[in-house]
Structures are given as C-alpha cells and as structure tokens.
Amino acid sequence: MKDYDKLIARLTDRLSVDPELQMDVAQELRAHLDDSAAEFREAGLTEEQAETQAAKALGDPDELSGQLWSANRTRLRIRGLLRWTARITLIPAAIGVIVCLLLSMGVRENMFTIPESWADELTEEQMYILRGDPAAETPLEQAKSITDRWPKNPVYFGDYAVWAIAKEKLRGQLSDAKLKRLQELLSKGEKLDPDNAFYNFMRAAALINSTCELKDDELLTYLVINSRGEVQQKPCYTVAIENEKIFRQGLAELRAGLKKPRLAIPSIEMLKIREAIIPKPRNVTDILRRTAIEVSVLLPSLNDYRNLNKAVLGYALAEARKGNSGEALQLVQYLEQFANHTGANSSCLIELLVAHANYNLVMGHAAQMCKVLGEDDLGQEFQARCKESGAFFNELRKRPRGDASELRGAGMYWGLFMPGLPGYTMNFEPMRTAEQFWINEFGLLALLMGLTLLALLMGGVTLLEFLRRSDRPVLMFVGGDRMAKICFYGIVLPIGIYAAYVYFFTIGPDVYGLNVTVGRVILELIFVGAIICVTLVGMSYSAIRRRAVELGLTVPEPLTLRRRWIMWPMAGLLTLGVLAYLTAWWTGHIQPSNRPCWSPYFNDLVGGISNSRFPSPEAIMIGAIIFIFLLIWGVRELVGLFKAPYRQFRRSLYRNIVPILAAAVIVVGIICGFVLNRAETAAAKRVTGNAMMSFATELERCDYREIRDRFAARQAEQKPIGSDE
Amino acid sequence: MDFSNDLIRGSVVPIVLSLLKDKPMYGYEMVKVVNARTGGKLEWKEGTLYPALHRLAGTGLISAKWVAAPKGEAPGRKRKYYSITRKGLRELARRTEEWAQFSLAVDTMLSLG
C-alpha cells in the first residue's frame, strides 16, 4: 500500500455514509496524487520523497477532510434520499405496473362471471338481471333470485324453468314426484306466458318421453339425403308405451301448443335481454366474456323436441300397422306442423337445424308409413318433400362461405367461432387487430414478469450475502447517460423495430390472422423478449462494470471480439454446422428449400410454422449456432465473475442490476403497456355489427335463414289444427 | 507578493469556470495551468480545489465525467474531467461583469485616496 492510501482514507473518512461517493472522491484524489508524484519523480526525487511531496502539496488533511465533507453535504443527503426511495419503491412499483397492465386487460375477474366493474356502468337492476342475487352461487340459484324479484316477468321465470329442468334432471323417464314438480313449473310458466307454445311442447315431451321407450324398427327403414347429397337408409323408430293415458295426454298438449301463435325458448329470450344490457366491450377480454355468456345459454328443450318427434312417429307407425290410417296421418300432420312451428320461430341456428332434422324425419317416416297403409301416391309425395328439403339444405351448404384466403385473415376468435356459414359476410379486421395487440400485451407481460423475477432473484442473493456479513456491495449510480443508452439499445430499439414490423406487415386489411400465425407470433415474441433480456442484462453489466472501474473496484477483463481466441469456437461451430447441413443434405435428410428466404410473413424462412410444420433446418442451424456462441460467451463471463478478486464487484453487480431492471420494467410497462392497451381498446371498440358474436341473432347473418323462411311459409299455408274437427 | 487566503478563496470559482470555458480539464491539470499562467503568484493549495469543484458540480455549474488518461501519459489510469455547463457559462459571464465593476470601483477609490 502506498503511503498516501492512508492519507486518502483519512481525507474521505467523513464520506463513508455513501460508499460510492467516498470511493469516487478517493479515486479522484488518488489520480491527483499519482500525477503529482509522477511529476516530482521526473524532477529527480525518489519514489518515497515524491509521494511525501505530493501529499504535502495537497494541504492540511484535517482541513481538507472537513472541506470535502462540507462541499458534498447536500449531495450526500440527496443521494441518501434517492437510494432510500429507490430501495423501497422500485420493485413494488415494477410489480404495480404489471398488476395495472393485467387489470387494464380486464383479467381481474373470472372470465365466466359477471365482473363487478360493470356495476360502474349499469344500474343495480341491470346488474341483478345479469347475475341475479350476488349471494347466489349456481346459475339455477341466480335464475331463481331474478324471478323471485320480478315474479310476473314471463322471460325471467321461463329462464329459471329451463335451468330447473336441466339441473333437476326433469327430463326423460321421470318418477311421479319429478313429473309433478315439472308440471308445476310448466303450469306456472304457461300462466305467465299463455301465448307461448314452449310450455305445452315441453309438457308434451315430458309426458310422452316419461312413458315411452324408443327403439329402432327392425323391419322398416326410411330414406334421407345426407350432407353429401346421397340417399341414405336409416331404421324407422318404434316405441313401447307403458301408459297409454299419459301418452294421450302428451298428444293433447302437443295439439294445444300447435294452436298457439308464438313459440320462444325463454333462455334465448333471456339472452337477448342480457345482450342489450351488457356494456360495450372495451377490450378482447370483454369480448371473450360476452362470448362466455353467449355460449352458456341452455337449450335442453331441443333434445326433448327431438325425442318427442321420434316417439310420436313410432306411435304413428304402430297405428298404421294396425290399419288406423286416419289416426296415423293426423299424427304426421301434427308433427309436420310441430316442425314448422319450431322452425318458423327459431332465433338461433341450432334451433332451426333441429326443426329441419325433425321435418326430414317426419317426411321420411311418413313415406314409409304410407307404404304400410297402401297410400303409395301420398307416400311418394312425402318422399319427394323429404328429398327436396334435403337437397335445398345441401344447396345452401354449397353456397360461398368465405374461401381459404378469407379465413387466413379471420383471426383466432372468428377462426374458432365462425362455422363457415354460407352467406356469412363480416369484417374480420377489428377483431383480428385487437387480438394481435392482445397477444403482444401478453408477450409484454411475460417479459416484464421475467425481468421482475430476475430483479427479485438478484435482490434475494444480495440480501443473503448481506446476512452472511460478507463485504458490503456498493450501490452505484451508473449515470443518466448510461441509463439512457441501456434504455435505448436494450428496450426502445428492439421494441421499436418489432413494433414497426408488426405495424407494417401484420396489421392491416390484407394480412394473416392469429388463427394462422399464432405459432410464428409466439416465436417472434420469445425472440424479441430474449433479445431485450440479453441486451438489457449485457448493457447493465457493462455500465456497472465501467462505473466499478471508475470507483477503483477490481473487475474482470471484458471479452471482446478483438481477443482472438473467441473466434476459434465460432469458426468451429460454423464449420460443424455447415458439415452437419451438407451431410444431412447428402444423406437426403434435408431437402433444401427452393422458396425465397423472404416472404411477407417469414413463413418460408421459419418453415411455415403457421402450417404446423417445424422451422426449416437452416433456421434451426443458424439459431443454434448463435445460441451456443452466446452461451459460451455468457458462461465465460459468468465463470470469470466467481474468481476471488472480483468478489466485491460480483456482489455489487447483483445489487446494482436490481434497480436497473426494476426501472426498465416500470418504463417499458408504462409506455408499451399504455400504447398496446390503447390500441387494443381502439380496435375492440370497432368490433360492432356482424363482427360481434351474437348467438341469438346469428341466423339473421347467414343464408340458413331461408330455411326458417320456408318453415314460416309452410306454417302460413297449413290448415289450422282443429279446423276440420 | 503573496495574496491573502480570502482573496485566493474568493477567486477560485470564477477562475475554475474560466478555465473550463475552453475545454474540459481534470483537477491536477487545473492547478498546473493556474500556477503556470500566474507565474506562481496565485499558488493554490492543491487540495482546496476539490471541495470547490464538488460544490460547483453540486450546483450544476460544471459536470464531471471519468475518462481514461491518454495512452502515452498514464496508461490504464482514469481521470475525472470537469466541463462547464450552460448554467456555468451564464454564471461565468455574471461573475466576470461583477469583477469588472468591482475592480473599477476599488481602483477608483484607491486612486482618489
């Protein structure tokens, strides 16, 4: 130790509350003394004399120590305050930013529940209609609480009745007690909504299904046109009736329902009411939540209608075999009108398709029944109607429904939900764009969480070292210019380049949706995230290292490309890669691509990940070489850090990387999170009209509504029930 | 003739700002330049410069940056270079004007006396 090291320690002793400042001043004085001593040496003094003269020229140590403390007093206070503030605020603020981002994406509540936040926009009554009593736990309890509050509303009671029928299993073959409970529900519903045939049909289905056992007829088959336009044979239905009286009661209910002017399934009516109440979606999560409400609607009655149809057809066939042609044909008339009634009043696609299937079943059975009765002409008429109905449906299915190129831009949501309905025209762009911003927000969240975890890990290691009473790490202010460089090269530049790429290539009217590109997008996000993490950590390391050098800490030599040895592993890796590639080519394991490396969406370069293929061998090889090279570099740096002379630097590095990473999370989270969130919101707000999923009105948006119109026309032409009696 | 400590101390700030007006300098360099330019008349106690530099940096009149010493001079050594800020330039102009007025007033008084 040089003599003036003791002098410097004495001069800076009063600055010891701020180790970084103390080291900084000490280094400055040391540099001064070195220069001064060198000059004295040049003047002919010995080493010892030169150092003594240099120390003497500096002035009185006690006076200078006081002056240094006095000059830096304000700085000491400000830095102390900053350090204290950073220590208690940065990590919580980083976590706060992540939480805020999550909340802004609307994921604060369960996707399948009505969020509390809607209460800000809706009245208490509207919230009650959406979710019922907040204390209610099941959908049945919620439906009950709603009808209890508005007992005279037929839709609310009907919705409750549908849930009760489904949840209490009031379907199929029922015990007397269950049948009685069901009758009570339906009677009350009918009293509230006397014009709605729903309750009569449900009662008919309950009575008939509870006393029948359906079987395939072993002797008779009926003919239908399948979806490929081929004629297909299927066994007719036959029934074993346990109680003829109950069955007859069921038939009477069916007739009563057919006389009513209206048919509406209450759960769909309820959905329409709720759709009108739900606040306008502000982000993708809101749209998904709305969709969850849509798809949770219950339609158990459709299955009951189908079984009712089959049972009555089986009964009609039995009557025909007995020779009761009048009875048998009348039942066919009832069932045809039943199909017309349900079809003409359909408000959702599934309801219409069930009515269509029922109609074809009736026509097919009626044709065979007429053969039994010897009514061949009538039978041929029924068969022709069955064939015509099937052919019309097949013709509809063949109509344009959005070709493959159109579906490429559909996006994940509509790629999943749009069942390729004919005539279904809509603008995919707003939802597709919202989805793209949404997935980027998730990517950002993952990045921020990763950086925060790394910061917490480093903080934990620092704390552990502190508890083990090791040398105190120095908390350093790396400086505004270095922080600016870290932010620019580590965050702004990679995010900016990626944002420009996304903006110019993946957002617009003629681009691929996430339904096609999700694999590639995830790969891109991982790549960008990795680049940001590596650059951020690398540049932070470099900045801390430089500052540590200024403070006189012993630091490992940086590894630069100028140091030749690093070129050897790189050259070796490249040679190995090329050899492996050529060998695989020669042995036929790799078929080099003739496609250009550039395509609008890099699908060729990455081997069309979007088409569920693996990345190309070329891409894998280049990626692997870069990865291994960085790994060698990183491991070498890391191993170097664990050598004894660098212990204090290593600990200081752990400690100093925490605030840098936390600050990066805060800056990136606030700026990028805000921009992405605003963009997603703007796109989500444009999701309107046909682009908005609506289960209850989807029929209006596709050509299948023509089937409904045909049912309505048949219903208008049909002879009213009981008019000939 | 030796100047009084008060006079020397009072002149440190304008002299430092004036030195840094032309180029960034480190502490020892400043001491050497002042001693050379004043022919040793204004001999600073070297240590007194640093508190003044730290105070000026604290008030934002100058800024500091660690820079590696030129290779031929002191290899591997880093020096803290100070440079004047815009605020410092304004302060230098004010101090120069103030000194001119002050010295004129003192000269007038002394010549009349």
Contacts between the chains, C-beta under 8 A, distances in Angstrom:
chain1	res1	chain2	res2	distance
A	11	B	47	8.0
A	24	B	80	8.0
A	25	B	50	7.5
A	25	B	54	7.6
A	27	B	78	7.3
A	27	B	80	7.5
A	28	B	27	6.7
A	28	B	50	6.9
A	28	B	80	4.7
A	29	B	50	6.9
A	31	B	26	7.3
A	31	B	28	7.4
A	31	B	77	6.2
A	31	B	78	6.9
A	31	B	79	5.2
A	31	B	80	7.0
A	32	B	27	5.4
A	32	B	28	4.7
A	32	B	46	6.9
A	32	B	50	7.7
A	34	B	74	7.0
A	34	B	77	6.5
A	35	B	28	4.4
A	35	B	74	7.2
A	36	B	28	6.3
A	36	B	46	7.1
A	38	B	74	7.2
A	57	B	45	7.8
A	57	B	46	5.0
A	58	B	45	7.6
A	58	B	46	5.1
A	58	B	47	4.2
A	59	B	45	4.0
A	59	B	46	6.4
A	59	B	47	3.6
A	59	B	48	6.2
A	60	B	47	7.7
A	63	B	47	7.9
A	64	B	47	4.0
A	64	B	48	7.4
A	64	B	50	7.6
A	64	B	51	7.4
A	67	B	47	7.6
A	67	B	48	6.9
A	67	B	50	7.9
A	67	B	51	3.9
A	68	B	50	6.5
A	68	B	51	5.4
A	68	B	54	7.0
A	70	B	51	6.8
A	71	B	50	7.7
A	71	B	51	3.8
A	71	B	52	7.3
A	71	B	54	4.1
A	71	B	55	4.4
A	71	B	58	7.1
A	72	B	54	5.3
A	72	B	58	7.2
A	74	B	58	5.7
A	75	B	54	7.3
A	75	B	58	5.0
A	549	B	78	6.8
A	550	B	66	4.1
A	550	B	78	6.0
